[in-house]
Every structure is written in structure tokens, then in C-alpha cells.
Amino acid sequence: MHFCLDDSPRFQMIELDQVTSTNDFLRAYRPIKERWLTLVTAEFQTAGRGSGVNHWESERGKNLVFSLLTHPRHVASQDMFVLSEALALAIREALGTFILQPSSFTIKWPNDIYWNDQKVCGMLIENDLQGAHVERCVMGVGVNINQTEFRSDAPNPVSLAQIMGHEVERRFVLEHIMECFTRYYEWTEQGRAAELHTLYLGHLYRKGELHTFHDELGDFRGTIEDVEPTGHLIIADETGRNRRYAFKEVNYILTP
């Protein structure tokens, strides 16, 4: 199936030149008619956010900056990490179609996309819950496509153009991402969350390897053993004890 970025009864695309952030736009967006999937793109964000306090660095017109709005009421609140898994898997797979070694793209917990040890994509996922289910999900994505100079203090950025050695048509990449995401999102509707989770674990950055991490107690050596369906990361330290972390409770130590 080839995904076409045209309006349909189930899909809506909004293209913006400049916005504070595409996530901010969609969080305030209340259409007259609800769509299965709404996509908002921007050429430039004045306050694009990453998963932390830092803004996402993106040169105007060089990268993919977009957000998706879904209404995954079929997903229980305690299972909402499956939405993050679906999007991360989709972007990893889509980017992998452009290079000869797609396995060099991995998912750094919880949902960054890495090429070897460099970050090519970041995400910010914001869920609104209603009772025991997810009412709205806004997924913000920044993919480095054609930017070749990065001036922020981010330690390890890379773009698809740097990986491939030439510029890439951004819309073509976006169509690949949307094709993959719609397929994986449908898996969440079809009760195939366990399959998504198994795939996610199979593409997890540094899984099963001994590396240095940092938590509130300091640096330690450990091995990523698992990610629970709730999204918690399980690291076995060198004493054999399993340490369990929520998002932002542990950092990877990246060496040049």
C-alpha cells in the first residue's frame, strides 16, 4: 500500500508555514468533524519542544516537523505506551528503506530513533485520558532530513542526508512514515499490541549490551533487559539486580 497525503473521510492534512509547535496547534485544535487521523506539518517551529526542556533544533525547510492526532479510545490508559511503540516502529522502518543497512536504525528508549549512536529523530507524545481509556493522543515528531549543520548543544545529532551523502525529498520520507504508521496503528485497533511490543524490543538500542547509565544514585554499569508494556525500562546492573525506571529517571551515557 502506498500512502497518499490527500484528504479523505478518514484523514486530514494541515500544512503550516510557521507555528510555535505542531503539538501546541493540535492540542488546541477542535475540528467540526473528527477524523481517524489528522496530520499537521510545519516548515518551522518557533518553540518546538523535545521530550525535555530543550527546544528541538530544526533549520527552516530542511527537516520533517509534524504532529499526528488520533483518538485511540480502544487503548486502555495503562497500555498507552503501545502508541509510542507504534510510532517509533513506523519511523524506524520508514527510514530504513532509504539505506542498505536498515538494522543500523534502532529505537532508543522510550522513542528516539538512532542511527548507530546518533540521534536522527525525536518525539513528544501527549495523551489525554478519559476514564480508563485514551481519549486523544497528540504525537509530535522531528526527523532530521536535510540539515547538515547543528549548532545546539545536542551531543549526537545526525540527518538522513548526512547518512546517505545527498539530500532527500522530505515529502517522500513523510509518505513512507505515514504508510508504516497507519499499518502499526491499525495493529493497536486489532488487538495486536503483543506483536508490536515484541517488534519494539527487537529493535531496541543497546538491548542486551553492557553499558554505563546514570540515575539519581550516580553512574552504574548495566544491561537493558526489558521494557514493560507500561513503558518502564528494566536494567540489570552488574550485581544482577533489576532496576526499574520511568521516563526521565535514567540517562544513557553516550561516548563519542
C-alpha positions in Angstrom: 0.0 0.0 0.0 1.3 3.5 -0.8 0.0 6.2 1.5 -1.2 9.3 -0.3 -1.2 12.6 1.5 -4.6 13.7 0.3 -7.8 14.4 2.2 -10.2 11.5 2.7 -13.1 10.9 5.0 -10.6 9.3 7.5 -7.6 11.5 7.0 -6.9 15.2 7.1 -3.6 17.0 6.4 -2.9 20.6 7.5 0.3 22.3 6.2 1.6 25.3 8.1 4.5 27.6 7.3 5.3 28.6 10.9 3.9 27.7 14.3 5.0 27.7 17.9 4.9 23.9 17.7 2.7 21.4 15.8 1.8 19.7 19.1 0.6 23.0 20.5 -1.5 23.5 17.4 -3.2 20.1 17.6 -3.7 20.3 21.4 -5.9 23.3 20.8 -7.4 22.0 17.5 -11.1 21.1 17.7 -12.5 20.3 14.2 -16.2 20.2 13.4 -15.8 16.6 12.3 -13.5 14.2 14.0 -11.1 12.3 11.7 -9.4 9.0 12.2 -6.1 10.6 11.7 -5.0 14.3 11.4 -1.5 15.3 10.3 -0.1 18.8 10.8 3.2 19.7 9.2 5.3 22.9 9.6 8.2 24.4 7.8 9.4 26.0 11.0 8.6 25.9 14.8 9.4 28.9 16.9 9.1 26.8 20.1 9.4 23.2 19.1 9.8 21.0 22.1 11.7 17.9 22.7 11.0 15.4 25.4 12.9 17.5 27.9 13.2 21.2 28.5 15.3 21.9 25.4 13.8 23.0 22.1 14.2 20.8 19.1 16.8 22.4 16.7 15.5 22.4 13.1 16.6 24.6 10.3 13.6 26.1 8.3 12.5 23.9 5.4 15.2 21.3 6.0 13.6 18.6 8.1 10.3 16.9 8.8 8.4 18.6 11.7 4.9 17.3 12.2 2.4 16.1 14.7 -0.4 13.4 14.5 -3.8 13.5 16.2 -5.6 10.2 16.9 -8.5 9.2 19.2 -7.3 5.8 20.4 -10.3 5.1 22.7 -9.6 1.4 22.2 -6.4 1.7 24.2 -6.6 1.4 28.0 -4.8 4.1 29.9 -2.3 1.6 31.4 -1.5 0.4 27.9 -0.9 3.8 26.2 2.8 3.1 25.7 1.7 0.9 22.7 1.0 4.2 20.8 4.6 5.3 21.4 5.8 1.8 20.2 3.7 2.0 17.0 5.1 5.4 16.0 8.7 4.6 16.9 8.5 1.3 14.9 6.9 3.2 11.9 9.7 5.8 11.7 12.5 3.3 12.2 11.1 1.1 9.4 10.4 4.0 7.1 13.9 5.5 7.5 15.4 2.0 7.0 14.0 1.8 3.5 16.5 4.5 2.4 19.7 2.8 3.3 21.4 -0.6 2.6 21.6 -1.5 6.3 18.2 -0.7 7.8 19.2 -2.5 11.0 21.5 0.4 11.8 18.4 2.3 12.8 17.2 1.5 16.3 14.8 2.8 18.9 16.4 4.4 22.0 14.0 4.0 24.9 11.5 5.3 25.0 11.1 6.5 21.4 14.1 8.3 19.9 15.3 6.9 16.6 19.1 6.4 16.4 21.4 5.6 13.5 24.2 3.8 15.1 25.0 6.0 18.1 23.5 9.3 16.7 20.0 10.7 17.0 18.1 11.2 13.8 14.6 11.6 15.3 12.9 12.7 18.5 9.3 12.5 19.6 6.9 14.1 22.2 3.7 12.2 22.8 0.9 13.8 24.9 -2.1 11.8 25.9 -5.5 13.0 27.2 -7.2 10.3 29.3 -10.9 9.9 29.9 -11.7 7.3 32.5 -9.9 4.1 31.8 -9.0 4.9 28.1 -7.1 7.3 26.0 -9.3 10.0 24.5 -6.9 12.0 22.4 -3.2 11.4 21.5 -1.0 14.1 20.0 2.3 12.8 18.7 5.0 15.3 17.8 7.9 14.3 15.6 11.1 15.9 14.4 13.1 14.0 11.9 16.5 15.3 10.7 16.3 15.1 6.9 18.5 17.6 5.0 20.1 19.7 7.8 23.9 19.3 7.8 25.0 21.8 10.5 23.7 21.6 14.1 24.5 24.5 16.4 22.8 23.5 19.6 24.5 21.6 22.5 22.8 18.3 21.5 25.6 15.8 21.7 24.9 13.5 18.8 22.6 14.7 16.0 22.6 13.3 12.5 20.4 13.7 9.5 19.3 11.4 6.7 21.2 13.5 4.2 24.4 13.0 6.2 23.8 9.3 6.4 23.1 9.0 2.6 25.5 11.6 1.3 22.9 13.6 -0.5 19.6 15.5 0.1 16.3 13.6 0.3 12.8 14.6 -0.8 11.1 15.3 2.5 7.6 14.5 1.3 8.7 11.1 0.1 10.0 10.3 3.6 6.8 11.6 5.1 4.7 9.3 2.9 6.8 6.3 3.9 6.4 7.2 7.6 2.6 7.6 7.3 2.3 4.3 5.4 4.1 2.5 8.2 2.3 4.3 11.0 -1.2 3.7 9.7 -0.4 0.0 9.5 1.0 -0.2 13.0 -1.7 2.0 14.4 -4.3 -0.4 12.9 -2.5 -3.2 14.8 -3.4 -1.4 18.0 -7.1 -1.5 16.9 -6.8 -5.2 16.0 -5.6 -6.3 19.4 -2.0 -6.9 18.2 -0.3 -5.0 21.0 1.8 -8.0 22.0 3.2 -8.3 18.5 4.1 -4.6 18.5 5.8 -4.9 21.8 7.9 -7.9 20.6 8.9 -5.9 17.5 9.8 -2.9 19.6 12.0 -5.0 21.9 13.7 -6.5 18.9 14.8 -3.1 17.6 15.8 -1.6 21.0 19.0 0.4 21.1 21.7 -1.3 23.3 19.4 -4.1 24.4 21.4 -6.9 25.9 24.7 -5.0 25.9 26.7 -3.8 28.9 26.9 0.0 29.1 27.1 2.9 31.5 23.9 4.6 32.8 23.2 7.4 35.3 20.4 7.6 37.8 19.8 9.6 41.0 22.4 7.5 42.8 25.1 8.1 40.2 26.7 6.2 37.3 26.5 2.4 37.1 27.1 -0.4 34.6 24.1 -2.4 33.4 22.3 -4.2 30.6 18.9 -3.4 29.2 16.8 -6.5 29.8 13.3 -5.5 29.0 10.7 -2.7 28.6 7.4 -3.4 30.3 4.2 -2.8 28.4 3.7 0.2 30.7 6.9 1.7 29.2 9.1 1.1 32.3 12.7 0.3 31.4 14.4 -2.7 33.2 18.2 -2.6 33.5 20.1 -5.4 35.2 23.1 -3.9 37.0 26.4 -5.7 37.5 25.3 -7.1 40.8 22.4 -8.8 39.0 19.7 -6.6 40.5 17.0 -5.4 38.2 16.4 -1.6 38.3 13.1 -0.3 37.0 12.8 3.2 35.6 10.1 5.5 34.4 10.8 8.1 31.7 13.5 10.6 32.7 14.6 8.6 35.7 17.7 7.2 34.0 20.1 8.5 31.4 22.3 6.7 28.9 26.0 7.7 29.0 27.0 8.2 25.4 30.6 8.1 24.5 32.0 9.8 21.3 
